[in-house]
Amino acid sequence: TPVLDFNNQLLAPGGKGTWGSWGKGSSGGTSAKPSDSGSESGNRPATSTLNRFSALQQPSSSSLESDRRVPQRNSSSRERSDRFERSDRGGERFDRRDDRRDDRNRIQVTKRSFSREKEERSGEREQRGSTDPVRRVASVTEERDRGSGERARSKEQVKRQAAATPPPQQTPAKPALTVDEMEKKSTAIIEEYLHINDMKEALQCVREMNSPELLFVFVRNGLESTLERSTIAREHMGQLLHQLIKTGILPTQQYYKGFQEILEVAEDMAIDIPHIFLYLAELITPMLHEGGIPMGELFREISKPLIPMGKAGVLLVHILTLLCKEMSHKKAGTMWRESSLGWTDFLPEDVDVNKFVTEKNVEFTLGEETEKSRKEMSSAELTKQLDRLLQDKADNERIFDWIEANLDEQQMSSSMFVRTLMTCVCQSAIICENPYKVDGEVIKQRAKLLQRYLKDEQKELQALYGLQALMVQMEQPANLLRMFFDTLYDEDVIKEEAFYKWESSKDPAEQQGKGVALKSVTAFFTWLREAEDESDNS
């Protein structure tokens, strides 16, 4: 069995030899066994050792050495072969150094090609710069100037395009809720607000609905749900609508739209709700407070549906009457005139304006006519107006405003006014039980009101005459005058001197019921004198 010689096998290019070249297999097995090489070399021609790849192979140093070593026969040939061998070995070493240098160069180019390219480019630039530095500086300057000019032109172009291009039109956002959903949510919010009266919570709920274009539904539901409820419910609803306008949640046009449907059928609704215009006034009046809608705009808008049916004046009178419960007639009249309002704009043509204004007690809207109406106010009319203010529990400042707006200085200092004021205040303090009692808190609350107009002893005496007449009118209830005297003295409304002067008064015009009144307050004067003696002794 022949022995396989691994060194004599034909492999693929590269073989067992050096990678990247044709290996020993390309020489066709010239490396015979050492024992057979000498005997067989002489009998076999040199060319018989080449294989079929010999035509494609460039002979390497090792193959040349083998090819030339085999046919050596004499000394000359040995010398030539030695020279060839030495030269081939030197060439082989030279080739190996070149191969290693080429390998190193290949590795460097592969790994550092970018840095070498960069160095080469910088070297070229340095050579060009060294040959023509002036041209290089000039070109750099020109490039910089050209670049800055291009940037400036590009900025101007962008600005022109931005100015020429109009901003995109914003399409109005669709309501977040449908009408039916708004109906349900509005009803729930209104009912909760009227139940717990939480203004802040109600405002937040309306804001969260995020449907400003449908808020007329909320306004309409608020009117319908409170129109036949209590006065307090209507006032609270009016205050909520005022706050919605003030905070900007409710647009004014949505407010008017919510009222319009009800105002258009108000005359027909009056059949079932006789006081509908008063109830509507209670809902509208809070809007005249600070931050709401100006009087002129409000009155003109809400009157549009009512003018054709001749009911605009009726609604405005109710609003003005309610407004005067919160401020003086003078201030309400000023608001009317500053808004350039006139009754002829709201009343039918066949209605006498002066007669209407007088009958409805809104003379304060006529300006100069107010002075005349002040002087003509009777005791009965004054009593009526003061009783209304006191029953409405108006504060003292509001009563001051009304008095100063409707009475001149002469009337305010008259005995008629002082007696009427004293009578109205004391009558409002009577607790109608059996027996009658005096509500001391009412006298205490109205003490500053009385003190303001009871400026001297004579006016205090007139006030006591008015109280005496009230007792006569009530048929002298037991101990009632004594309780009034005690309270008025304690609150410093009437001084000791005025009490003594009333006691000793012999005015014939004031003698009606005087004897009975004196007997009912005997204990008061006894106590008053004893207290005076004790203070003198101390």
C-alpha positions in Angstrom: 0.0 0.0 0.0 1.6 3.4 -1.0 2.3 5.8 1.8 0.5 9.1 1.5 2.9 12.0 1.4 1.1 15.0 2.9 3.7 17.4 1.7 3.1 16.3 -1.9 -0.7 16.8 -2.0 -2.4 19.2 -4.3 -4.5 21.6 -2.3 -6.5 24.6 -3.2 -4.6 27.8 -4.0 -2.5 28.5 -1.0 -2.5 24.9 0.1 -0.3 24.0 2.9 2.2 26.6 1.8 2.1 30.3 2.3 -1.3 32.0 2.3 -2.0 34.3 -0.6 0.2 32.3 -3.2 0.3 29.0 -4.8 1.8 26.4 -2.4 4.2 23.6 -2.9 1.5 21.5 -4.4 1.8 23.7 -7.5 5.3 22.2 -8.1 4.0 18.7 -8.5 5.7 16.8 -5.7 9.3 17.7 -6.2 10.0 17.2 -2.6 10.4 13.4 -2.8 11.6 11.4 0.0 15.2 12.0 0.8 16.2 8.4 0.3 14.7 8.3 -3.2 15.7 11.7 -4.5 19.2 10.8 -5.4 18.4 7.6 -7.2 15.4 8.7 -9.1 16.5 12.2 -10.0 18.7 11.1 -12.8 16.2 8.9 -14.5 13.2 11.4 -14.4 13.1 14.6 -16.4 12.7 17.8 -14.5 9.6 18.9 -16.4 7.8 15.7 -15.4 7.4 17.0 -11.9 5.1 19.9 -12.9 1.4 19.5 -12.4 -1.5 21.0 -14.3 -1.5 24.4 -12.4 2.1 25.1 -13.5 1.0 27.3 -16.3 -0.9 29.6 -13.9 1.8 29.7 -11.2 4.6 32.2 -11.0 7.5 30.2 -9.5 8.2 31.0 -6.0 11.7 30.9 -4.5 11.1 27.6 -2.9 9.8 26.0 -6.1 12.7 27.4 -8.1 15.1 26.0 -5.6 13.6 22.6 -5.8 13.4 22.6 -9.6 17.0 23.7 -9.9 18.3 21.4 -7.2 17.0 18.2 -8.7 18.9 18.0 -12.1 22.3 19.0 -10.7 25.0 16.5 -12.0 28.5 18.1 -11.9 30.5 20.6 -10.0 29.8 23.4 -12.4 26.2 22.9 -12.1 26.6 22.7 -8.4 28.4 26.0 -8.4 25.7 27.5 -10.6 23.1 26.1 -8.4 24.9 27.4 -5.3 25.0 30.8 -6.8 21.4 30.5 -7.7 20.5 29.2 -4.3 22.3 32.1 -2.5 20.7 34.6 -4.8 17.4 33.0 -4.4 17.7 32.9 -0.7 18.6 36.6 -0.7 15.7 37.3 -2.9 13.5 35.2 -0.7 14.5 37.2 2.3 14.0 40.4 0.3 10.6 39.2 -0.8 9.6 38.3 2.8 10.7 41.8 4.0 8.6 43.3 1.2 5.7 41.1 2.1 5.9 42.0 5.8 6.2 45.7 4.9 3.2 45.4 2.5 1.2 43.6 5.2 2.0 46.4 7.7 1.1 49.0 5.2 -2.2 47.2 4.4 -3.1 47.1 8.1 -2.3 50.8 8.6 -4.3 51.8 5.6 -7.2 49.7 6.8 -7.3 51.0 10.4 -6.0 54.5 9.9 -7.0 55.4 6.4 -9.1 58.4 7.6 -6.2 59.9 9.6 -3.8 59.3 6.7 -6.2 60.9 4.3 -6.7 63.8 6.6 -2.9 64.3 7.0 -2.5 64.2 3.2 -5.2 66.8 2.7 -3.8 69.0 5.4 -0.3 68.6 3.8 -1.8 69.6 0.4 -3.5 72.7 2.0 -0.2 73.7 3.7 1.6 73.4 0.4 -1.0 75.5 -1.4 -1.0 78.0 1.5 2.8 78.3 1.5 2.8 79.0 -2.2 0.1 81.6 -2.1 -0.8 82.8 1.4 -2.3 86.1 0.2 -4.7 84.3 -2.1 -5.7 81.9 0.7 -6.5 84.8 3.1 -8.5 86.6 0.5 -10.5 83.5 -0.4 -11.2 82.8 3.3 -12.4 86.4 3.7 -14.5 86.2 0.6 -16.1 83.0 1.7 -16.9 84.4 5.2 -18.4 87.6 3.7 -20.3 85.5 1.2 -21.6 83.2 3.9 -22.7 86.0 6.2 -24.5 87.7 3.2 -26.3 84.5 2.4 -27.4 84.0 6.0 -28.7 87.6 6.1 -30.6 87.1 2.8 -32.0 83.8 4.1 -33.2 85.5 7.3 -34.9 88.3 5.3 -36.5 85.8 3.0 -37.9 83.8 6.0 -39.3 87.1 7.5 -40.9 88.0 4.3 -42.5 84.6 4.0 -43.7 84.7 7.6 -45.2 88.2 7.0 -46.8 87.1 3.7 -48.2 83.9 5.0 -51.3 84.6 7.1 -51.8 82.5 10.2 -54.1 79.5 9.8 -57.7 80.3 10.8 -58.8 78.6 13.9 -62.0 76.7 13.5 -64.4 77.1 16.5 -64.3 74.2 18.8 -67.4 72.1 18.8 -69.4 72.0 22.1 -68.2 69.2 24.3 -71.8 68.3 25.2 -75.0 67.9 23.3 -78.1 69.8 24.1 -79.7 66.8 25.9 -76.5 66.3 27.9 -76.4 69.9 28.8 -80.0 69.8 29.9 -79.3 66.9 32.3 -76.1 68.3 33.7 -77.6 71.8 34.2 -80.5 70.5 36.1 -78.2 68.5 38.4 -75.9 71.5 39.1 -78.8 73.9 39.7 -80.6 71.5 42.1 -77.4 70.9 44.0 -76.6 74.6 44.2 -80.0 75.5 45.5 -79.8 72.8 48.1 -76.4 73.5 49.6 -75.8 77.1 48.2 -72.1 76.4 47.4 -71.3 79.1 44.9 -67.7 78.0 44.4 -68.6 74.4 43.6 -71.4 75.5 41.2 -69.0 77.8 39.3 -66.5 75.0 39.0 -69.1 72.5 37.7 -70.3 75.0 35.0 -66.7 75.7 34.0 -66.0 71.9 33.7 -68.8 71.4 31.3 -66.6 73.3 28.7 -69.6 74.2 26.5 -69.8 78.0 26.4 -71.9 77.9 23.2 -74.6 75.9 25.0 -74.7 77.8 28.3 -78.0 79.4 27.3 -79.5 76.0 28.2 -78.1 76.4 31.7 -79.6 79.9 32.0 -83.0 78.8 30.7 -83.1 75.8 33.1 -82.1 78.1 36.0 -85.1 80.4 35.2 -87.6 77.5 34.7 -86.5 75.7 37.9 -86.8 78.7 40.2 -89.6 80.8 38.6 -92.2 79.3 40.8 -90.0 78.7 43.8 -89.3 81.0 46.8 -87.9 84.5 46.6 -84.7 83.2 48.2 -84.3 80.5 45.5 -84.7 83.1 42.7 -82.3 85.6 44.4 -79.7 82.8 44.8 -80.1 81.8 41.1 -79.7 85.5 40.1 -76.5 85.7 42.2 -75.1 82.6 40.5 -75.7 84.0 37.1 -74.0 87.2 38.2 -71.0 85.4 39.3 -70.8 83.4 36.1 -70.8 86.7 34.1 -68.3 88.3 36.5 -65.8 85.4 36.2 -66.2 85.2 32.4 -67.6 81.7 32.4 -70.9 82.8 30.9 -70.9 85.0 27.8 -73.4 87.8 27.9 -75.1 86.7 24.7 -75.7 83.3 26.1 -77.3 85.0 29.1 -79.7 87.0 26.9 -80.5 84.0 24.8 -81.4 82.0 27.9 -83.9 84.7 29.0 -85.3 85.4 25.5 -87.5 82.3 25.2 -89.2 83.0 28.5 -89.6 86.7 28.0 -91.3 86.1 24.6 -94.1 84.1 26.3 -94.1 86.0 29.6 -97.5 87.6 28.9 -99.1 84.2 28.3 -97.4 82.7 31.4 -98.8 85.5 33.5 -102.2 83.7 33.3 -100.7 80.9 35.4 -98.1 83.0 37.2 -99.6 86.4 38.0 -96.4 87.8 39.5 -94.1 86.6 36.8 -92.6 90.0 36.1 -91.7 90.4 39.8 -90.2 86.9 39.8 -88.2 87.7 36.7 -87.0 91.0 38.3 -85.7 89.0 41.3 -83.7 86.8 38.9 -82.3 89.8 37.0 -81.6 92.4 39.7 -78.4 90.8 41.0 -76.8 91.3 37.6 -76.7 95.0 38.3 -74.2 94.5 41.1 -70.5 95.3 40.6 -68.9 93.2 37.9 -72.2 92.3 36.2 -73.8 93.8 33.1 -74.2 97.7 32.9 -77.7 98.9 33.4 -78.1 100.5 30.0 -77.1 97.3 28.1 -79.1 95.0 30.4 -82.3 97.0 30.3 -82.3 97.4 26.5 -81.6 93.8 25.8 -84.2 92.2 28.1 -86.8 94.7 27.0 -86.6 93.8 23.3 -89.1 90.9 23.5 -91.4 92.8 25.9 -91.8 96.2 24.1 -94.2 94.8 21.4 -96.5 93.5 24.1 -96.2 96.7 26.3 -94.7 95.0 29.3 -91.1 96.3 29.3 -92.0 99.2 31.7 -93.6 96.8 34.2 -90.4 94.6 34.4 -88.1 97.6 34.7 -90.1 99.1 37.5 -89.9 95.9 39.5 -86.1 95.8 38.9 -85.6 99.4 40.0 -87.8 98.9 43.1 -85.8 95.8 44.1 -82.5 97.7 43.4 -83.6 100.5 45.7 -83.7 98.0 48.6 -80.0 97.5 48.2 -79.0 101.1 47.4 -80.4 104.6 47.7 -82.9 106.0 45.3 -80.4 108.7 44.5 -77.7 106.2 43.4 -80.3 104.1 41.4 -81.4 107.3 39.7 -77.9 108.3 38.9 -77.3 104.8 37.3 -80.4 105.3 35.2 -79.4 108.7 33.9 -75.8 107.8 33.3 -77.0 104.9 31.1 -78.9 107.4 29.0 -82.1 105.6 29.6 -85.6 107.1 29.0 -89.0 105.8 29.8 -90.3 106.8 26.3 -88.0 104.0 24.9 -89.8 101.3 27.0 -93.4 102.5 27.3 -96.2 102.4 24.7 -96.8 105.7 22.9 -100.2 106.3 24.5 -98.9 106.1 28.1 -98.3 109.3 30.0 -94.7 109.0 31.2 -95.1 111.4 34.2 -98.2 109.7 35.4 -96.6 106.3 35.0 -93.5 107.3 36.9 -95.5 108.9 39.8 -97.8 105.9 40.1 -94.9 103.5 40.1 -92.8 105.6 42.6 -89.8 105.8 40.3 -89.6 109.6 40.2 -85.9 109.4 41.1 -85.2 108.4 37.5 -86.4 111.8 36.3 -83.5 113.9 37.6 -84.6 117.4 38.4 -88.1 116.3 39.1 -86.8 114.5 42.2 -86.4 117.7 44.1 -90.1 118.5 43.7 -91.1 115.0 44.7 -89.0 115.2 47.9 -90.9 118.2 49.2 -94.3 116.8 48.5 -93.7 113.5 50.4 -96.5 113.2 53.0 -96.3 111.7 56.5 -98.2 108.7 55.3 -95.9 108.1 52.3 -92.9 108.5 54.5 -94.3 106.0 57.0 -95.0 103.5 54.2 -91.4 103.8 52.8 -89.7 103.5 56.2 -91.9 100.5 57.2 -90.9 98.8 54.0 -87.2 99.3 54.5 -87.4 98.1 58.1 -89.5 95.1 57.3 -86.9 94.2 54.6 -84.3 94.4 57.3 -82.3 96.9 55.3 -79.1 98.0 57.0 -78.7 101.6 58.4 -76.6 102.8 55.5 -79.2 101.9 53.0 -81.9 103.7 55.0 -79.5 106.7 55.3 -79.2 106.7 51.5 -82.9 106.5 50.9 -83.7 109.4 53.3 -81.0 111.7 51.9 -82.1 110.8 48.3 -85.8 111.5 49.0 -85.9 114.2 51.7 -84.3 117.6 51.7 -82.6 119.2 54.8 -85.8 121.0 55.9 -87.8 117.7 55.9 -85.1 115.8 57.7 -85.0 118.3 60.5 -88.8 118.6 60.8 -90.8 117.2 63.8 -92.9 115.2 61.4 -89.9 113.3 60.2 -88.5 112.7 63.7 -91.8 111.4 65.0 -92.4 109.2 62.0 -88.9 107.7 62.2 -89.2 107.0 65.9 -92.7 105.5 65.5 -91.6 103.2 62.7 -88.4 102.0 64.5 -90.3 101.2 67.8 -93.1 99.5 66.0 -90.7 97.2 64.2 -89.3 96.2 67.7 -92.6 95.1 69.2 -93.0 91.4 69.7 -96.7 90.7 69.3 -97.3 88.4 72.2 -99.6 88.5 75.1 -98.4 90.6 76.8 -96.5 92.7 74.3 -92.7 92.8 74.6 -89.8 94.8 73.2 -87.1 93.3 71.1 -84.1 95.0 72.5 -81.8 93.8 69.7 -83.8 95.8 67.2 -83.5 99.0 69.2 -79.8 98.3 69.6 -79.4 97.7 65.9 -81.2 100.9 65.0 -79.7 103.1 67.7 -77.2 104.7 65.2 -80.1 105.4 62.8 -82.1 107.3 65.5 -79.0 109.0 67.0 -78.2 110.5 63.6 -81.4 112.4 63.3 -82.1 113.0 67.1 -79.4 115.6 67.2 -80.6 117.7 70.2 -82.9 117.6 73.2 -85.8 119.1 71.3 -85.7 116.3 68.7 -85.5 113.7 71.4 -88.6 115.2 73.0 -90.4 115.0 69.7 -89.4 111.4 69.4 -90.9 110.7 72.8 -94.1 112.4 71.7 -94.2 110.1 68.8 -93.8 107.0 71.0 -96.5 108.3 73.3 -98.9 108.6 70.3 -98.0 105.0 69.3 -99.0 103.8 72.8 -102.3 105.6 72.5 -102.9 104.0 69.1 -102.2 100.6 70.6 -104.5 101.4 73.6 -101.8 101.6 76.2 -100.5 98.1 76.5 -99.3 97.4 80.1 -95.6 98.0 80.7 -94.8 98.4 77.0 -93.8 102.1 77.3 -91.7 101.3 80.4 -89.8 98.7 78.4 -89.2 101.1 75.6 -88.0 103.8 78.0 -85.5 101.4 79.6 -84.1 100.2 76.3 -83.8 103.7 74.7 -82.0 105.0 77.8 -79.6 102.0 77.9 -78.7 102.5 74.2 -78.1 106.3 74.7 -80.8 107.1 72.2 -82.7 109.4 74.7 -80.8 111.4 77.4 -82.0 112.0 81.0 -82.8 115.6 80.3 -85.2 114.7 77.5 -87.0 112.2 79.7 -87.5 114.8 82.4 -88.6 117.4 79.9 -91.3 115.0 78.5 -92.4 114.2 82.1 -92.9 117.8 83.0 -94.3 118.9 79.6 -97.7 120.7 79.7 -98.1 121.2 75.9 -101.8 121.1 75.2 -101.3 119.4 71.8 -99.5 116.5 73.5 -101.8 115.7 76.4 -103.8 112.9 74.8 -102.9 109.7 76.7 -100.3 111.6 78.7 -101.7 110.7 82.2 -101.9 107.0 81.5 -98.4 107.1 80.0 -97.0 108.8 83.1 -98.5 106.3 85.4 -97.0 103.4 83.4 -93.5 104.8 83.6 -93.5 105.9 87.3 -91.1 103.2 88.3 -88.7 104.2 85.5 -88.5 107.8 86.7 -88.1 106.7 90.4 -85.2 104.5 89.4 -83.7 107.3 87.2 -83.7 109.7 90.1 -82.2 107.2 92.6 -79.4 106.4 90.1 -78.8 110.1 89.7 -78.6 110.7 93.5 -76.2 107.8 93.9 -73.9 109.1 91.3 -74.0 112.6 92.9 -73.2 111.1 96.4 -70.3 109.1 95.0 
